[in-house]
Amino acid sequence: MTHDEFKKAAENLKKAIPLMLKNKVATTPENYALWYTYVEHAIPELNDNIDRIIEDFGLCPPAKTRWLYQTYVADRELTDIAHFRENVEILANEVSSAMSDTISDTSTFSQMIDNSLASLENVNSQNISIEEVMKVIRQLVDGSNDIRLSTQQLGEQLTIASTEITRLKEQLAAVQKDVLFDSLSGLYNRRSFDEDISVLCNAKQPMCLVLLDIDHFKSYNDDYGHLFGDTILKGIAKRLQSSCREGISAYRFGGEEFAFIVPNKSLRIARQFAETNRRAMAKLSIRDKRTDTAVGNITASFGVAEWEMGDTPEQLINRADRLLYEAKQLGRNRVMPL
């Protein structure tokens, strides 16, 4: 690294660290890389997303931060995961060994060609029999076959290595995705929810929490089977995700229960948002492709709570959960508070 490059890197890091602290971003190597890229303005789309998230939330929640890193930076950085690195090193050693063998075979073949050509040049000057000439030619043919086999084996090794590296990258991406997202619904998972709501509460950011629970979900599993129950969860999750605007994030809270974090919005607006989702879910028709059975009029009960000064995550969740329970007690398929 040149002196100018080092100076520029230091300046970018000095800009990045205060921004990370201001936006409640944990000081991890991944986050340093993310915010270094942000202050460098290397990826305009990344900057646009970070600016929009900060505008919506007032900071950058952990789930959003990890998603940004994985989307824009991780594939540009050397992934520091021991298992992945170990497997790639093994592949590299195997390919290197195959290449060394091929190079050695090629060198031997080259030397044999030189010797054979020297022998053939002496045909006119010396009394070399046809049998001796044919022996030289046979050596050339045998050597040619050997080197062809060696290069073919190298090609096969390289193909296998390429396929395996692709598989490892896909496996790595899946592992990284599992950290953030629920495997069934595709929404942010409970871990992401817990981290986000904790950071937002500690930062005293205005927000509302919406909890919703699918009404009579057990009956869907009993009547149609658990596989179709999973299909229903996927269909609902897709509908919930499509409603997310202005920084609203959807999470699978657990089982048939989901959550929204609605940043910088009043209780009235968050309640309207929940009511819109309640009505949209009732219009859903989800079809079981195996039996061609369609299920509609799927309802859910909602509890909406607004963060109050001093609230811990547990207090906010408990308040939303009590309202959700109240919606169930009053006959389901409704949003509380009224």
C-alpha positions in Angstrom: 0.0 0.0 0.0 1.4 3.4 -1.0 1.6 6.3 1.4 -1.3 8.1 -0.3 -3.5 4.9 -0.2 -2.7 4.4 3.5 -3.5 8.1 4.2 -6.9 7.7 2.4 -7.7 4.5 4.2 -7.0 6.1 7.6 -9.2 9.1 6.7 -12.1 6.8 5.7 -11.7 4.8 8.9 -11.8 8.1 10.9 -15.1 8.9 9.2 -16.6 5.5 9.5 -16.1 5.0 13.3 -18.1 8.0 14.5 -20.9 7.1 12.1 -21.0 3.5 13.5 -21.2 4.8 17.1 -23.9 7.4 16.1 -26.0 4.7 14.5 -25.5 2.1 17.3 -23.6 -0.3 15.0 -21.5 -2.9 16.8 -17.7 -2.5 16.2 -17.1 -5.9 14.4 -14.7 -6.4 11.5 -17.7 -7.0 9.2 -19.3 -3.7 10.2 -16.0 -1.8 9.8 -15.8 -3.1 6.3 -19.5 -2.1 5.6 -19.1 1.4 6.9 -15.7 1.9 5.4 -17.3 1.1 2.0 -20.1 3.5 2.9 -17.8 6.5 3.6 -15.7 5.6 0.5 -18.9 5.9 -1.7 -17.7 2.8 -3.5 -21.2 1.4 -4.0 -23.9 4.0 -4.5 -26.7 1.5 -4.0 -25.3 0.6 -0.6 -25.2 4.3 0.4 -28.8 4.8 -0.8 -30.0 1.8 1.3 -28.1 2.9 4.5 -29.4 6.4 4.2 -33.0 5.2 3.7 -32.7 2.8 6.7 -31.3 5.6 9.0 -34.1 7.9 7.8 -36.7 5.2 8.7 -35.3 4.0 12.0 -33.1 6.8 13.2 -30.2 4.3 13.3 -29.1 1.0 11.6 -30.6 -2.1 13.3 -28.5 -5.2 13.5 -30.5 -7.3 11.1 -30.4 -4.6 8.5 -26.6 -4.2 9.1 -26.0 -7.9 8.5 -28.2 -7.9 5.4 -26.3 -4.9 4.0 -23.0 -6.6 4.6 -24.0 -9.9 3.1 -25.6 -8.2 0.1 -23.0 -5.6 -0.8 -19.7 -6.3 1.0 -19.3 -10.0 1.9 -18.9 -11.3 -1.7 -16.2 -8.6 -2.2 -14.3 -9.5 1.0 -12.3 -12.6 1.9 -14.8 -14.6 3.9 -13.2 -15.5 7.2 -14.9 -18.8 7.9 -12.5 -21.6 9.0 -14.4 -24.5 7.5 -14.8 -22.8 4.1 -11.2 -21.7 4.0 -10.0 -25.2 5.0 -11.9 -26.9 2.2 -10.7 -24.4 -0.4 -7.1 -24.9 0.8 -7.5 -28.7 0.4 -8.8 -28.2 -3.1 -6.0 -25.8 -3.9 -3.4 -28.3 -2.6 -4.9 -31.1 -4.7 -4.9 -29.0 -7.9 -1.4 -27.7 -7.1 -0.2 -31.3 -6.8 -1.9 -32.3 -10.0 -0.3 -29.3 -11.8 3.1 -30.1 -10.4 2.8 -33.7 -11.7 1.7 -32.5 -15.1 4.5 -30.0 -15.3 7.0 -32.7 -14.3 5.5 -35.0 -17.0 5.6 -32.2 -19.5 9.3 -31.5 -18.7 10.1 -35.2 -19.1 8.2 -35.4 -22.4 10.0 -32.3 -23.7 13.4 -33.8 -22.9 12.4 -37.1 -24.6 11.4 -35.1 -27.7 14.7 -33.4 -27.8 16.6 -36.7 -27.5 14.4 -38.4 -30.1 14.9 -35.5 -32.6 18.6 -35.7 -32.1 18.5 -39.4 -32.8 16.4 -38.8 -36.0 18.9 -36.2 -37.2 21.6 -38.8 -37.1 19.7 -41.0 -39.5 21.5 -39.6 -42.6 24.9 -39.3 -40.9 25.0 -42.7 -39.2 24.0 -46.2 -40.1 20.7 -46.3 -38.0 18.4 -49.2 -38.9 14.7 -48.9 -39.6 14.1 -50.8 -36.3 15.9 -48.2 -34.3 14.0 -45.4 -36.1 10.7 -47.2 -35.3 11.8 -47.5 -31.7 12.3 -43.8 -31.4 8.9 -43.2 -33.0 7.3 -45.6 -30.6 8.8 -43.7 -27.7 7.4 -40.5 -29.0 3.9 -42.1 -29.3 4.1 -43.6 -25.8 5.3 -40.3 -24.4 2.6 -38.4 -26.2 -0.1 -40.7 -24.8 1.3 -40.3 -21.3 1.3 -36.5 -21.4 -2.2 -36.5 -22.9 -3.4 -38.6 -20.0 -1.6 -36.4 -17.5 -3.2 -33.2 -18.9 -6.6 -34.9 -19.0 -6.3 -35.8 -15.3 -5.4 -32.2 -14.5 -8.4 -30.9 -16.5 -10.6 -33.3 -14.5 -9.1 -32.1 -11.3 -9.8 -28.5 -12.2 -13.4 -29.3 -13.1 -14.0 -31.1 -9.9 -12.4 -28.2 -7.9 -14.5 -25.6 -9.7 -17.7 -27.5 -9.0 -16.8 -28.1 -5.4 -15.9 -24.4 -4.8 -19.2 -23.4 -6.3 -21.0 -25.8 -3.9 -19.0 -24.5 -0.9 -19.9 -20.9 -1.8 -23.6 -21.8 -2.1 -23.4 -23.6 1.2 -21.7 -20.6 2.8 -24.4 -18.3 1.5 -27.1 -20.6 2.9 -25.4 -20.6 6.3 -25.1 -16.8 6.3 -28.8 -16.5 5.3 -29.9 -18.8 8.1 -28.4 -16.4 10.6 -30.8 -13.7 9.5 -33.9 -15.4 8.0 -36.4 -18.0 8.9 -36.0 -20.9 6.6 -39.7 -21.6 6.1 -41.2 -18.1 5.8 -38.3 -16.3 4.4 -38.9 -13.4 6.8 -36.4 -12.2 9.4 -36.1 -14.8 12.2 -36.6 -14.5 15.9 -32.9 -13.8 16.5 -33.0 -10.9 14.2 -36.2 -9.6 15.9 -34.6 -9.8 19.4 -31.5 -8.0 18.3 -33.4 -5.2 16.4 -35.9 -4.5 19.1 -33.2 -4.5 21.8 -31.1 -1.9 19.9 -34.1 0.3 19.1 -35.3 0.3 22.7 -31.8 1.0 24.1 -31.5 3.8 21.6 -34.9 5.2 22.6 -36.1 5.2 19.1 -39.9 5.9 18.5 -41.6 2.8 17.1 -44.6 0.5 17.4 -44.7 -3.2 17.6 -47.3 -5.3 15.9 -47.8 -9.0 16.9 -50.2 -11.2 15.0 -51.3 -14.8 15.4 -53.2 -16.8 12.8 -56.6 -17.8 14.1 -57.4 -21.5 14.5 -54.1 -22.5 12.8 -54.1 -25.9 14.5 -57.3 -26.8 12.6 -55.5 -26.3 9.2 -52.8 -28.7 10.3 -55.4 -31.2 11.5 -57.7 -30.9 8.5 -55.1 -30.6 5.7 -51.8 -31.8 7.2 -48.7 -30.1 8.3 -47.3 -29.7 4.8 -50.2 -27.7 3.7 -50.0 -25.8 7.0 -46.5 -24.8 6.0 -47.8 -23.7 2.6 -50.3 -21.4 4.4 -47.5 -19.9 6.6 -45.4 -19.3 3.4 -48.4 -17.6 1.7 -49.1 -15.4 4.7 -45.5 -14.5 5.1 -45.3 -13.5 1.4 -48.3 -11.2 1.9 -46.9 -9.7 5.1 -43.5 -9.0 3.4 -45.2 -7.3 0.5 -46.8 -4.8 2.8 -43.5 -3.6 4.3 -42.8 0.0 3.4 -40.9 3.0 4.9 -38.6 0.8 7.0 -41.2 -1.6 8.4 -39.7 -5.0 8.9 -41.6 -8.3 9.1 -40.4 -11.2 11.3 -41.5 -14.8 12.1 -41.9 -14.5 15.8 -42.5 -18.2 16.4 -44.9 -20.9 15.2 -47.9 -19.2 13.5 -47.1 -15.9 15.1 -45.5 -13.0 13.2 -44.3 -9.5 14.1 -43.8 -6.1 12.6 -41.5 -3.4 13.8 -42.9 -0.1 12.6 -40.3 2.7 13.1 -41.1 6.3 13.7 -44.9 5.9 13.4 -47.7 6.7 15.9 -49.9 4.0 17.4 -52.8 5.2 15.2 -50.8 4.7 12.0 -49.4 1.4 13.1 -52.9 0.2 14.0 -54.1 1.3 10.5 -51.2 -0.7 9.0 -52.3 -3.8 11.0 -55.9 -3.4 10.0 -54.8 -3.2 6.3 -52.9 -6.5 6.7 -55.8 -8.1 8.6 -58.2 -7.3 5.7 -55.7 -8.4 3.0 -55.1 -11.8 4.8 -58.8 -12.5 4.8 -58.8 -12.1 1.0 -56.0 -14.7 0.5 -56.7 -18.0 -1.2 -54.0 -20.5 -0.8 -54.1 -23.7 -2.9 -52.7 -27.1 -2.0 -51.1 -28.3 -5.3 -51.2 -31.9 -4.2 -54.9 -32.1 -3.6 -56.0 -29.0 -5.5 -57.7 -27.8 -2.3 -58.0 -24.1 -1.8 -58.3 -22.4 1.6 -59.5 -18.8 1.9 -60.8 -16.5 4.6 -57.7 -16.9 6.7 -57.9 -14.6 9.6 -55.5 -13.4 12.3 -55.7 -11.4 15.5 -53.4 -8.4 16.1 -52.0 -6.6 19.1 -50.3 -3.2 18.5 -48.2 -1.4 21.2 -46.3 1.8 21.0 -42.9 2.2 22.7 -43.0 4.3 25.8 -40.0 6.1 27.4 -38.2 3.6 29.6 -39.7 0.5 28.0 -37.5 -2.5 27.8 -38.0 -4.9 24.9 -39.8 -7.4 27.2 -42.2 -4.7 28.4 -43.1 -3.6 24.9 -43.5 -7.3 23.7 -45.6 -8.1 26.7 -47.9 -5.2 26.1 -48.4 -6.1 22.4 -48.9 -9.8 23.5 -51.6 -8.8 26.0 -53.5 -6.9 23.3 -53.2 -9.8 21.0 -54.6 -12.1 23.6 -57.4 -9.7 24.2 -58.2 -9.7 20.4 -58.5 -13.5 20.7 -60.8 -13.3 23.7 -63.1 -10.9 21.9 -63.7 -13.2 19.0 -60.5 -13.1 16.9 -60.0 -11.5 13.5 -59.5 -8.1 14.9 -56.9 -5.5 15.8 -56.4 -4.3 19.4 -56.5 -1.7 20.8 -59.8 -0.7 19.2 
